[in-house]
């Protein structure tokens, strides 16, 4: 009923497409490689292009049992670190070689997944830094510079067709100085993550949604179709709606738990493991419908509601 109400009230605006920056994020690539070696199913070789995967296997082969890989296996087993918890930590890290956190990791910053509570994120980053150094990761990434640039250009070109970006300030309220860069998740397969960084020292927020790559051309470059436009809205919405869920979690949790219990098997198939996640995804989907109605018209909103 909520989705239908949002469709009914939606009215298309005169929003214009806005250029969306995109990039390959080297800390994410490092972390995805470690996750691949650690056996996290969502980062396994069949989820990326064989040619790029073969280069990774060849370059980093000696590090398949590195301490960072072993630690991530433990973090997966003991804290559930996987999926967006991996990508979420990556975007909190600065460039190689230091991988210096963009904001302190202890106490846990607002937009870092709660699964990192008690997981010693700082200790893991130290191991990750050693993995990157031992594997000459910077050298490998430099050898892929042209490949990365074209992948980023393609994602930017597709997402820049969206009229949604200005809508967020109008609907949720402006976030002064906030930046948005879409991340090409070359090793993320069909998974996408609405991750971001909220600084604790007053610096502007950085919205860094990660988009997986699951279709490739003959040169091994990712291709992006029209499905990316509502997906862009979806992942960006997480940076706005997840904090709302967190602020009101005590009151919302009982409803989230009931929703999850009603369809737990189906939810787990989508990697939605608890009521909190279902709440976040529910709010996001409602807002995506509203956004498409406001920027593309009622027909687009109804199509999204049906999907």
N, C-alpha and C positions, 0 to 999 in steps of 0.2 A: 504493500500500500504506500509506503514511503516513496519508493521509486516512481510509482504512478503519479503521486502528488508532485514530485519534483518535475516530472515530464510535463504535467499539466500547467505548471506555473512558469515553465521555461519560455523565454522569448529571445530570439536571436538578436545579438548586438551587432555593431559595425566593427567588431574587433578585427585587427589586421594581423597577418602573420608576422612573427618576430624571429630574427636570426637566433638560433640556439647553438651555442658553442658545444663542441664535442671533442673528446680526447681519449687516447688510450692511457690508462692510469698505471704507471709502473709498479707502485706498491700493491695494487690489486693483482697485477700479473704475478708478482712474486708470491703473494699469498695463495693465489689459485694454483700455482705450480706445487706449492707445499701441500695444499689440500688434495691435489691430484695424487701425489705420492703417498699421502696418508690414507688414501682409500675412501675418501668421502665420495659417495656415489654420485652426487650432483656435479662433481668436478672431474669425472672420469673421461678417458680419451675418446669414447664414442660420442661425446657431446661437443666435440670441436672438429675443425677441419683436419684431416690426416696429415697434410703437409706441414702445417704450423705445429701440430702436435709432435711430429717426428723430429722437428728441429729442437723442440724443448727436451724431448727424451734424449737426444744425442748430446745436447749441451750440458744438461744437468744430471746425467746418468749417475755420476759418482756420488750424488747427494740424496739418493732415494731413501737412505736410512739416517739422514742427518738428525740432530737433536730436535730441530724445529719440527720435522715430520713426526718424530716420536711424540713430542709434546702435543701436537695437534690431535693425534690419535687419542691421547689421554683426555684432552679437552672435549673431544666429541663424546667420549664414553661417559665422562663424569659431569659435564656441564651442558651437553647438547649443542656445543658450538658447531654450527653447520649453516648452510644456506646463507641468509642475509646477515647472520652474526659474523661470518667470514668477511663478506663485502663491507659490512659496516665498520669493522676495525680497519680495513684497508684504507678507506677514505679518510680516516682520522690520522693517517700517517703522511709525512712530508716526503720529498723526493729522496732518491738514492744519492749517496751511499748511506746516509745517516738514518733514514726512515724516522726522523724525529717526529714525535706526536705533535699535531697541529694545536692541540689543547691537552692539558694534563689528563691522563687516563685514570688517575686515582685522586679523589673518588671518581666513580664512573661518570663521564659527561652525559648530558641529557639525552643525546640522540644515539649513544652507543647501546646496543641491545643489552637487556637486563641479564641475559645468559652469561655476560662477562663478569657479573658480580661474583667476587670470590675466586675468579679464575686466573688472577695475576696476569692481566693483559700486558703490563710493562715487562714482565719476565719473558713472556712469549715474544714480544717485539725484539728483545735483545737477541733471542735465538734466530728470529727471522732476519735480523740485520747480519748475523754471522753467516746464515745460509746465502744471502745475497752476495756477500763479500767472497765467500769461498767459491761460489759458482760464477763469479765474474758476471753477475746479472746485468750490470750497467753496460758491459761490452756486448752482451747478447741483444739487449734492447736497442742499442745503437745500430746494430746490424739489421734490425727490423724497422728502422725509422721510416722509410718510404712506405712500407706495408702499413704501418700504424697510421701514418698521415692520411693515406687513402681511405682506410677503414673509418677514421674519424670524419673525414670529409663527407663520406656517404651517409653516416648517421646524422650529421649536422644538416645536410641537405634535406633529408626526409623529415626530421623533426621541425625544421624551420617552415614547413608547410602548415604547421599547426597555428591556430589563432588563439590558443589557450593561455599562453604565458601571461599576458596582461590581466587575464581574468582572475588569477590568484590574488593579486593585490586588491582588486575590486571586491572580491568575495570574502576573503579571509582578513584583509587588512594588510597594508604594506609592511614589509620587513626591511627596515632602513639599511641600505647598502648591501643587501643579500645578493649573492651571485649564483648563477646556475650554469653548470657544465654537465652535459650528458656523457657518461662513461661507456666506452665500448668494452663489453665484457667478452673478450675473445675466447675465454676458457669457461664461460658460464653456461654454455649450451642454451637451452630454452628458458632459463631462469632469469628473472629481472628483479631488481631490488631497489626499493625507494629509500635509499640511505642519504644521510646528510650529516653536517657537522654544525653543532651549536656551541659556540665558544662560551667559556665561563668568565672571560675577562672583558666582555663588551664588544669584541670584534664582530663584524657582520657575519651572519650565517652563510654557510656554503652548501647549496643544494646540489647533490652529486648522484643523481639516480643512475643506476647501472643497468644497461640493456644487453642481455645475452645475444649470442649470434648462433643461429641454427640453420641458416640457408647461406650457401656460398656459390660463387660463380666458378668458372673454369680455372681462374687464377688463384683460387683459394681465398678470395676476398669476400667478406660478408655482404649480403644484400638485404635491404630493408624495404618492406612493403607497406601498404596503407594501414595495416593493423598496428603499426608503430604509433599512430597519432593518438588513439584512445589509450594505448599503453603508456605513452608519455604522460598523459594527464594522470593516469592511475598511479604511476610510480612517484610523480611529483607530489601528488596529494598526500602520500604517506608522511612527507615532511611537515605537513600542516595538521593532519588529523590524528596521527599517532600521539603527539603531545597532549591533545584533548583527551584521548583515552587514558593516558597516564595520569593526568591531573584528576580525573574523576573515576579512576579505576575501582576504588573501594565501593562506590555506588553501582558501577556498571558491571562489575565482575560476576555477580550472581546471574544476571541475564546472559552474559557471555558464556558462562559455564553451561547453562541450560541449552543454549543454541548449539554449542559444541557437542554436548552429550546426545542431542537429537540426531546428529549426522556425523558422529565421530569417525566412522570408517571412511566416508567420503572426504571429510576434512583432512584426515591424515594423508590421503592420496595426493592432496595438493600441498603437502608439507605445512598444513595448518594444524599445529599440535596441541592447542589449548584454547580456552575461551577468550583470553586476551587477544590472541591473533585473530580470531573470528570477529571480535569487536572492531579491530583496526581495519580489517578487510571490508566489513560491512559499511563503516563510515566512508571509506575510500570509494566504494562502488556507488554509494548514494551521491557523493560529490562529483564523480565522473559523469554521471547522468545529468546532473544539473549543469555542469560545465559545458557539455556537448549541446545541451538545449540552449544555453545562453550564447554560445559562439557559432553553432552550426545549425540550430533550428530544432523544432519539435520532432521531426522525423528521425534525426540522428539520436536524439535522447531516447526515443521509444525503441529504436534498434538496439541501443546499448542496454536498455532495461531488459529487453527480451533475451539478449545474449547472457 
